[in-house]
Structures are given as C-alpha cells and as structure tokens.
Amino acid sequence: MLAAAGCSALPDIEEAGLPDERAEIHAMEIAAESGADTRTCLGEDGTSILWSGTESVSLYDGHEVRKFTADVSEKSSCALFQGEAADASCYLALYPYDPEAGMSLSGSEATFRTSIPTRQTAVEGGFDPSAHAAFAVTGTDGVLHFHNAVAFIRFTVPSGNWTTATFRGRAGEVLAGTGTITVGVGTGSDGWDGETASFVPDRPDYGFEGCSVTLSGLEGGKTYMAAAAPCSLQSGISIVLEDAAGNQRVARSLKPASLKPGHVLNLGTLPLEERVEAKFVSKKEVASLSSAVTDFGIDSSYSFLINLYAAMYLKDTSSPLVVATFRYTSLDPYGVPDTFSGVIYILESTWNSGGSLSRIVLANHGTITLNTEAPTTALDVDGVLAWGPTAVIIPDGYGFGSTDNSGFQAYLHRESTSRAQLDAVAAARKILNDRNITTSGCKYYNVGYSQGGHTTISNLRYMAEHPGMYDFDFTATFAGAGPYDMPATYRWLMGGSGSNCMFSIPLTVISMNQYENLGFDYEDVFKGSLLANYRSWILDKTKTTSQLNALLGSDPSAVVSDGMVAMTGDQAGKLLSALERNSLCSGWKPATGGSITLFHSTEDDIVPSVNTDNLKAWLESQGVSVTVKEGSYGSHVEAAMSYAMSLLPAVCK
C-alpha cells in the first residue's frame, strides 16, 4: 500500500530546460514483497530468497530515479520502504539501488537498465546484494511486487584454501555486464502482465567481456550463490577455483543447462578435475625408417628421395622409434585450464636408457577434421626427423585428443593455439628429463605446413607478446604455405578461386564465431546444405577435408549468405575484423634472432602464395631477415612433400 507520510515541497530551483510544471515530491512509504523467487539471503529451504538487513531500491516516479530504504530486522518476504517521490499512478522500482539505473514507462511497456557485476563478493548462504537485479511495477494494490530478472548459481566449495571461483559458459555466453529488462505492464495486482522478464545483457562486438562471473572471499566447505544473466548454457559450464597463491583447479560439466530468471541452478559440491602438469600416458613404435614410408602414409614415389636424404642427414634409421603420448595442462580458447594431449617421437634406445638430445622440434600439424587424424592417433610424417639425437613434439591442439569432447577445434585462432603448443614443449621436456634424457644443450626448431604454418609463425608472435613466459627460444623456424594474411585468404576464397579449399569456410567461420565470440546465428551466415548439416559435418567431426569439399561444392554463394560472399554487412565486418586479429602480417615483431624460412608454391590451390609475400614484406619492414623458398612446387598437397624434404637438411644437418 502506498501512503503519504507527510508533505514537503522542494525549494525553487532555477535550471535551464526544466518544464514549467514540476512534480511535487512527498515523503512516503511503499510496501515491497519479494515472493519466493527474490532477495538477498537464502531461506531455510536453501533456495527461496528473502529481504534482510538494510535494503535500498531505486524508485522511478515518472520524473526521475529516487532512493528508498528499508530496515528489515528479521528475514522476511515483505519490507516497507521509505523515501521521497512524486505522486504517480504507477511506480517502477529496481533492486538493488543504483543511482545510474535507467527506467522508463512507455504505454504498456516498462524498461529497466541496470547491470550485473562481473566481480562479486561471496556471501555465505546467499549472494552479493549488489549483484542482484529485481524489478517491480506497482499494481492495483499499490505494492511493489519484486521479481528476479537474474538467475543464481548455487554451489559448495570443496575442502581446501580456495578463495575465488570464476564461472564461465563453455560457449561464450554473456553472464554479466550492463543490460536491459523489458516488462509488459499489466492491470492486475502484480503490476505486470505475468510474462517472463529476464535481464538481457548487452553483447560485446567480439571477445569475452562479461562472459564470466568471479566470486571472491570463499572458504572451503561453505555454500554460496553467484548472480548471472539468464541464458542457455549450450555446452555446459566451467568453474575455475583459485587459491591465494594462484593455484587453480577446474570443475566443469559438458551437459547443457539453463539459467532461468528467479531460479537457482544448484551445482552441489564442485567436483575438481585432476590437474595434469606433464604425464606420460602410453607409447607405440615405428620399427624403422623403411617401415615409416608405409606407416606414415608417405607416397611410395617419394621412397627413393627419402632414403637418399636419410643417408645424408639422419642417423640410426634401422632403429625403432617410440611415439609416446602425453598429457599436460594449458588454457582452452576461453582461458580455462584443460588437459591437452600430444606425442613425442624419439629413438627407442634414448627413451628406454636415457641420453642427451641435440634438438627438440615442435611440429605444428596441418588441417585435420577427424579425431582419428589427431597426432595421438595417426602417425605424422614430421616424426621422420626423430631418427637421430632429436625429439619431435606434435601436440593435438584444442578439440582433438584429450580435448575431443571439450569443444570445436580452435582453427587458426592464433593466441589460444600457440599457448597450447608452447606449453606442450615445456611439458614434454619435463617428461624427457624425468627419464634421464638431457635437454639442456638442445637447439629448438619450430616447423609446420598449411594450418601448421600459420601456427608456426603464431608461436613466434605469442613468445614476443609474452616475454619471459618460456625458458627456450627457437634457433630456426620453417613455415610452409600458411594463411598468414587471413582477410586476404578469405577474399580470395570468396572470389571463387578456392574450390579445393571450401572446407575452410565453415571451419573458419565457426572457430572465429566461437572463440572471438562474434555472436553469429548460423542461420544468418550459412545456407543450403551447410546450414542443414554443419552440426553433423563440422561440429561432430565426421568428415575429412576431402569429403567436406565434395559436399560443399565449388561455389561459396551456395553455402554462405550473400553478405558474407560480398563481404558487406555486419556479420562480414565482424568476421573480417576477427580474421585480422588472428593474422600475422602486422602488429608484431619476433623477439629473438632465430632464422625464419618461408616455403610456398606459386601454384598453391588451397592457400594462395600472397600470404607468404605479405608476411615477408611485413617482417622485412620490421628489420627481420627472412629466407623465402617460393617456386613451382605444384599444388598445395604436392608441395607438402617438397616442404617436408626441405626440413631434413635444414633441421638435421
């Protein structure tokens, strides 16, 4: 019930722009009911939320936002708020009080602008009052019936010295920040039309601002709640717990879930995953170099060349290799720790008995689309380099191997990919050292072709942008046929020149959308057979690149929107900006003086050689010396073997 408790007119104020008729402001009190789905502390049932302590709300009287306060001595679903406001037939209110809150009433629609903070303070048994967002509209009974516009995540901290918890949707959902609540005003006692009114956060153009909520001040064994924007967690949720020393552990669920306004998602006690710093898992063998021609899937027409180069540059080629699978911790594209996998190629005698290595090679694999093509499953031709005092490290990358079920591959997403690749080197070296294999005098090589070529150069950029993060540098880098200038490659592809590279369209669009968080609805960017089948073909990883090319045809306009082909409109603009952020032809300079060699065929039918030309021009503009091997080496696939053969004298001399 609204009741005037007195009358006190404001003094005259001279201010330009004020209307002639001013609202008369009264001291008044107004009742507010929370219902079962609102407020700042938990009831005895552990889920209902009640008013408690000193509470303040923002009240809008049609003229401006005003502060009303209540003192609640005992937890209650009803409170009496007091303050000053103008008389109005309908009042809007927001909890908690926010002097910057925006409220408006237009016809039968009320709009509220407020925010959910990304950083919240832990309250045992409840949630941070400043993180709440509840709205109310006075109805026929004159009472403010508050309704939650936010969702709540309830959890119990496991034992330990954990102090913070960070929640993140595994598909980049926006969980916090400034947003809007839109409510249909009704004629009943509740003041609104009864339709669900959720807090809808503003979505950033790209990136993950607002995509996580961090709760600070935790204690082990206690229960807390975090406030978050309602949404569908399409790929589940990740929670990172951290202690005061910076140690982290992760709890995650890959099961989709819903955050609903006024509801509590109860996670129970968080089950923490094991943190795997560096762990040997299993091994297999390659009997000798002669068997590698078959085992590695090398075309027999190259066998003579391989044997010739082997005699010149490799050692112990009749001895078996071990291919050791290992696991390690790195960060996924959202910045959440995950367990990654990779392999180490090394002579069996060195693996079993120890010894000294002269070289460590980080080999960055090319484009794959099936988990059965991952380095931990399929043999890789770069393993040939391991015949000698060499260890070859080939990580799976995010979305393959141990992260197969975690998400889609981070295709050409430079920062997250390079972090995981370089972390693999550090982890593999620890495993080798634990087996009495000495790596202290090693030279480090960084190699890759196609997508792996992009990763190879990206590794140099990551190390330059994160100085001191790793205690090794690359003596030499060999990058072959990589899409270093991604916007140029996309324009070439959309121009109809890349009929053998159609598979890269969905791989690129989906990866950039998910890991740059562009907010695309695929119905707006895909069409035809791709729109109907992208989940099974791409996300479920059921087709090879050759199969995808056959299914997609040769005409980009048949599978992507007209705007994406013409590179016009909002979606195309966002994509091109994301491609630019992941390109390597501007904005950086290698941190060390290791040599850089670029290889490309001028006849490449999948990655145009303009990529190498543009990268060379940029590096040389920064004073970096670059060796370029560019010539008529055939198609992209044909040139790959020429590239591989060039590595033998370069790495093993």
N, C-alpha and C positions, 0 to 999 in steps of 0.2 A: 504494500500500500504506500502511495506517495503522500506525504503530509508536510505542509509548510510549517516549520517550527519558528518562524519569525520573518521579518521583512527588513532588509537593509539595502537601500539603493546605493549603487556605486557613485562616487563623486563624478562631476562632469569631466570628460576627457576630450581634449582638443587633438584630433588626429585626422589628417587628410585621408579621404577615402571611406570614412565611416558613414553608414547610412544615417539619415535623419532620425529614424525611429530605432531606438536602442532597446535591447531586451532588458527587462527588469530582473535582476539577479536576487534570488532568495536563498536563505539558509533552509535546507530541507533534509529529510532523511528518506531513504528508499530501501525497501527490503530486497534481499537477493537470495535466491535459492539455487543450490548447486545441482540438485538431483544426484543420481547415482553415478554420473559419469564425469564429475568435475572436482576440482580443487587440489589443495596443496599437500595434503597428507593422506596416508592410507588409513582406511577404517580397519576394524578388527578382522574383517573378512579378507584383508590383504589386497583387495582390488578396488573397492569403492574409495572415492577421494573426497575429502571434507575441507571446509574452511577451518583455519587455525591461526591464532595469534593476531597480530596487527595486519590488516589487509587493506589494500588500496586498489581502486579501479579508476579507469578513465571513463567519464560520462560525457556524452555529446547531447546537447540540448537544442540542436539545430543551428547554433551560432558558433560555438567553439567547444573544445575539449576541456573538461574540468576534472579536478581530482576529488574523489570521495573516499572516505576512510571508515573502517570498522574495526573495533577491538573485540575479538572473539576469545572469551576466557576458556571455553571448552570446545573441543572439536564438534562441529555442527554442520548440518547441511543447509542451514539458513543463517544469514547475518543481516544486520541493519547498518547501512552505510550513511554517513553524514557528509554534507558539503554544501556548496552554493551553486545554483544553476538557475537558468531562466525557466519560466513555465513553458511546457510543451505538451502536445498531445501524445508524443511518442519519444522515448529516450533510447539511445543506443549506448552500450557500455562494452568495454574491453577489460579483461583481466589478463595480466597484472597492469597496474598503472604505468603508462608510458606517455610522457609529455610530447613525444614526437608521433604518437599514434594518429592515424588519419581515419576519420569516419564520415560518412555521408549518407543521406537518405534521398532517394530519387524515386518518387512514385511508390511502387510496392517493392523496391529493391534497396537493401541496405548494404553498404560496402565498408569493410574494415581493412586498414593497412597496418600491419604490425610485423614483428619479427620473432623468430626463434633463434637464440644464440647458438653458435657452433661450439662454444666452450661453456660448460655448465658446471655448477658446484654440486657435489654429491650431498644428498640429504638422506640419512639412514631412514628407511621405511617410507620414503616419499621422493619428491623431486624438487629441483631448484625452482622456487616460485617465479623467478624472472624468466624462466624458460617456458612458461605456460602461455597459452593463447586461448581464452574462452570468450565467447561473445554473448550478448544478451540484448533483447528488444523488449521494452515494456509492452505488456498485453492489456487486456481489459481489466485485469485485477491490479494493475499498477505495480506489479512486482517484476524485478529483473530476474528472469529465469536463465541462468547461465548454462551454456552448452560448450563442451570442449570442441575446439576445431583442430586439436592436435592429437597425435597418438602417443602412447607411452610404451617404453621397453623396460620390463622389469627383469632383474637378474640378481643372482647371488654371486659374490666374488669368491672364488676358491681360496683355499688357505695359501698364505704367502704374504709378501710385503708389497702387494700391488697397490699403486696409488692412483693410476689413471686407467680409464677404459675408453677406447675410441671405436665407435660403431660406424660401419660403412656398408651400404648396399653393394652387392657384388656386380651390379650392372650400372653403377654410377648414378643411382637415384639421388635427387636433391633432398636432403633431410633437414636443412635449416637455412637461415637467412631471412631476408625481408620477403613478405608475400602478401597475398590478398585473401580475405574471407568474404564471400558474396552470399547474402542471405535473402530469401524471399520473405517479405513482411506479411504476416497473416492477420486474421481478425480474432483469433482465439485468445484465451488467457495467457498462452505461452508467448505471444507476440510475433511468432514467425510461422511460416507455412508448413513446418514439420519436415521439409526435405533436408537431406544431409547437407551440411555446410562444412566444408573442410578448408583448412589452411592450405593454400596453393602457393608454394614458394616461387619467386622469380628464378628463371633458369638462366645461368650464365651462357654467353655465346659459345664458350668452349671451356674445357678444364673442369676442375673438381671443387671449385669454391662452393661451399655449402653442402658438399656431398658426404660430410662426416660430422659426427657429434662426439665431442670429447667430454667426459665426466671426470672431474678431479676431486681428490680428497677421499679416496676409497680406503677401506680397511678389509682385510681378509675375513671371510665368513659372514659378512653383513650383506643386507639386501638393499638395493637402490632402484631408482627409476630414472630413465632419461626421456626427455620430451623430443619428439621428432615429427616432421611433416607427414601426414598420411600419404601412403603410396603403396604400390605393389612391388615387393622385393622379388623381382623376376628370377634372379639367380641365387637368392638366399642372402645371407648376411655374414659379415666378418667382424669380429671383435678383437682388438689388439689390447692386451693388458701390458702395462709397463710399470716398473718399479722405479724408485728414486735414483738408482744407478744407471737407468736406461736399458736394462734388460727387458726383453719383450717375449711374450708368448701369445699364441693366437688360438681363438676358438672360432669355429665357423660352421655354418650349415649351408649346404648347396640346395636345400629344399626351398622352393618358393614360399613366401609368406606375405601376409597383408598387415600393414599398419593402418588401422582404422580410427577415425576421429572418435574420441571418447572411450576407446578400448585399450586394454593393456595386453601387449604381446609378452607372455611370460616365458622367459628362456630358462628359468631354473638356475642351478649352479653351473657356471660355464665350464664345459669340458675342454681342457687345454691340450693342444696338439704337442707332440714331441718336437723340439727344435733340433734339427739335424745340421750341425755345422759342417761336417765333412765325413761321409760314411761310405765305405766300400760295400757294395751290395752283392755282386756276382761277376763272373767272368766267363768268356768263351775264347776260343783260339782260332787263329788263322795259321794253317800248317807251314806255309812258306810263300815266297813271292810268286812262284809259279802257280800255286793254287789260288792266289789272290785275283788273277785275271778272271777266273770263274766266280769266286766268292764275292768279289766286289762288283760284279756285273759289268766289267770292262769289255768293250767290243774286242773280239779276238783279232781284228785287223790291226789293233794297236800293240799286240803282244811283242812283236819284234822291237818296236820303239821302246817299250817298257823295259825289255830285257837289256837293250843297248844302254839306256840311261841308268839302269840298275847297276850294270857292271862298272859304270863310270862314277856313280855318286852314292850308291847305297852299300851297306855292309851287312854281313850275316843273313843274306836273303834266303838261305836254305833253312834258317832257324824259324821256329814258330813265334807268332805274336800273341800276346794276351790283349783281349779287348775287355777292359774292366769297367763295369757300370758302377757309378757312384751317385750319391745324393748330397745335396747341400742346401743351405738357406739363402735365399735372395728375396728381392721385393717384386711383387706382381705389378702390373701396369697401374694399379690403384695405390701403390705404395704400401701394400700389406705383405708382411713376411709370408713366404710359402716355401714348400720343399720342392726344389728343382732337381733335374737329373742330367747326366751326361756320361760320356765314356772316355777312357784313357787307352790309347794304343801304345804298347811298349813291348820290347822284346821279353819273351817269357823268362829268359835267364836273368834279366835285370829285375823283373817283377818278383821272382822267387828268391833270389840271392842277394839283392841289393847291388849297389854300384853307383857310379857317377854318370850324370847326364850332361851333355854339352848344349842341348837345345830343347826348348819347350815351344811347341807350335799350338797356337789357338786357331783351330779351323772352324769357320763360321759357315754352317750349311746353307745350301740354296733353298729355293722354294719347295716346300712339301705341303701336302694337304691331307695325308692319312697318318694315323699314329703308327701304322706298320712301316712307314718310311722314316720314322724318327731315328736318330743315331743310336739310341739304346736298343733298337730293334733290328735295323738294317745296317749292313756294313757300308762304310763310306770310303770312297777312293782316296781321300786325303790320308787315310791310315797308312798308305804306302810309305809315307815319309818317316814312319816309325822304325824302319829297318836301319838301325844304327844307334848311336847314343842319344836317342831322341824320344820324347814323349809327345804324342799328339792328343790334344784335348778337344773334344767335339761335344758341346752342350746341346741338349734337345731344344731349348728355348721354351717360352711360355706357351701352354696349350698342347704340349706333347710330352710323352714320357710320364713322369710322375705328376705333371700338372694337366694331363689329358682331360680330366673331369673338372678342372678349375675354371676353364673358360676358353674362348676362341683365341687362336694364336695372335700374338701381337705383331702382325705383319707390317714390317717397315716402320714400326714405332720405335724410333731410334733410342730414346733415353732408357726406357724400361728393358729393351732388348740388350743393349750394351751393358747395363748394370748386371744383368744375369750372366752374360758371357764372361765378363771380367771377374765376377765373384767365383765363377766355375774354375778359373785358373788358380785363384788363391786356395780354393778347397781341394782341388786335385793335387796341388803341390804339397799340401799338408798330408794327404793320404800317401803320397810317394815318400815323403820324409819319414812318416811313421813306419814305413817298410825298409828303412835304412837305405833309401835311394837319395843320393846327394844332388841337390839342385842349385847349390849356392853359386856356382860359376856359370850358370846357363845363360845363353842368349835366347831372347824371346822373339817369336815370329807371329805375325798376325795376318791370316790369309782367308780368302773367301771369294766366291764367284756368284754372280747374279744377286739374289737377295742377300747372300753371304758377302758379296762385295760391298753392298750398302752397309751391312753390319760392321764389316772390317773398318771402313772409314769412320763410321759412327763410334766405334771403340776409341779411336784417336780423339774424337771430339769430346766424348764423355770424360776421358782422362784429363783433357785440357781444361774442362769446365769443373772438374772435381780434383784439383791438385792435392797430392799427398794421400789420396784415398787408397792407392795401391803402392806396394813397395817394389814394383818392377816397371820397366819401360820396354817398348818394343824396339829391337835392333833394326828390324825391317818389316814393312807392311807390303803385301801383294794383294791388290784388289782387282777383280775381274768383272767387267760388264755389269756394274751395279747401277740401279736407278738413283743416282745421287741427286739429280735435279728432278724431284718428283712432280712438280707442276708441269715441267716441260714434257715429261714422260706421259702424263695424263692427257695433255693436249694432243700429243702425237697419237695416242691411243684413240681418243675421241674423234680424231680426224680420219679414222678408218685405216690407219697403217699397221695396226697391231692385231691382225686377225689371228695370229698364233699366240696372242697374249691376252685373250678375252678373259681367262680365269682370274687375271689380276684385278679386274673391275670389282667384283664382289669382295675379294679378299681385302682390297684397299679401302673400299667404302665402309665395310663392316668394321675393320680394325680402327680406322680413323674415327668412326662414329662412336665406338665403344670406349676407346682409350684416349681420345681427345674430348669425349663427352659432348658431341655436337647436337644431340637431341633429335636426330632424324627419326621420322616414322618411315619405315621402308616402303610403305605404300606410296609415299611421296617421291621416292627416288628410284625404285625398281619397278619393272613392269614385265608383262608377258611371262614366259616360263621361269625367269629368275625370281620374280615376285612370288610365283606359286610354289617354288621349290627351294628357295635359298636356305631354309632351315635344314632340310634333309641333305641337300648337296654340299652346303658350306659349313653351317654350324655343327652338323653331326659328323663332319669329316668322313664322308662316304665315297668321295670321288677323287680320282687323280687329276692333275692339271690337264692331261690329255683328254680325259673324259669330260672335264668341265668345258674345255674348248669345243668339243663336239656338241655338247648340249646347248651351249650359249650361241653358237653360230659365229658369223663374222661381222655382224652389223651392231654396233653399240646402241643405236637408236631403237633396236628391237627389245632391249633388256633394261635400259635405264631411261629416265624421264628426258623430255626434250630439253629442259633447262640444264640438266647435268651434261648432256651432249654438247649443247651450245655454250656451256659454261656461263650461264646467266641465271639470275635469281638468287634467293637467299641460301638455298641448300648448296648450290655450286660454289657460291662465295665462301661459305663456311668450310667446304671441303678443300678448296684451293688454299685457304689460309692454313688449314691443318697440314696439308702436303708441304707447304713452305716451311712450317715449323719443324718438320721432320726431314727436310732436305739438308744437304751438306755443302752447298755451293756458295754459302755466305755466312757471315756472323761468327767465325771462329778461326783459330789458328792452332796447329799442333803444338803441344807443349815441349816436345823433345826433338832432337835432331835425327831420329831414326830415318832410314831411307824409305821412300814411298814409290812403289811401282804400280802403274795403272795399265791394265790389259783390256783391249776391246777389239772386236771385229767390226770393220766398217760395213759388213753385210749382216749384222745382227738383226734378226727379225722379231725379237721379243723386247730387248732393251736397246733403244737407239743410241748410237755412239756419241750423240751430242751430250750425253751425260758425262762421259769422260772428258770431252772437250771443255765443258763448263766447269767441272771440278778442277781440271788442270789450270784453267785460267784463274780461278779464284785462289788456289793455293799459291800460284806464282805471284799473284798480286800481293800476297802476304809475305813474300820473300822466301817461300818454301820451294826447294828444288824437287822436281818430280820427273821420274823416268816414265815415258809412255811407250807402250808396245801396242801400236794400233795398225791394223793391216787387214788384208783379205784372208781371214781365217774361216770363212764360211758362216753358216747360221749360228744362232745362239747356242744350240746344243752341240753342233760340230766344233765350235770354237772352245767349248769347255774342256775338251781333252787337250787341245793345244795349250790352254792355260795351265792345266794340271801338269803337263810335261815341263812347262817352263819353271814350275816350282822346284823340281828336283835339283837342277844346278844352282838355283838361287838360294835354297834353304840348306841343301846337303853338301855344298862344295867344301 
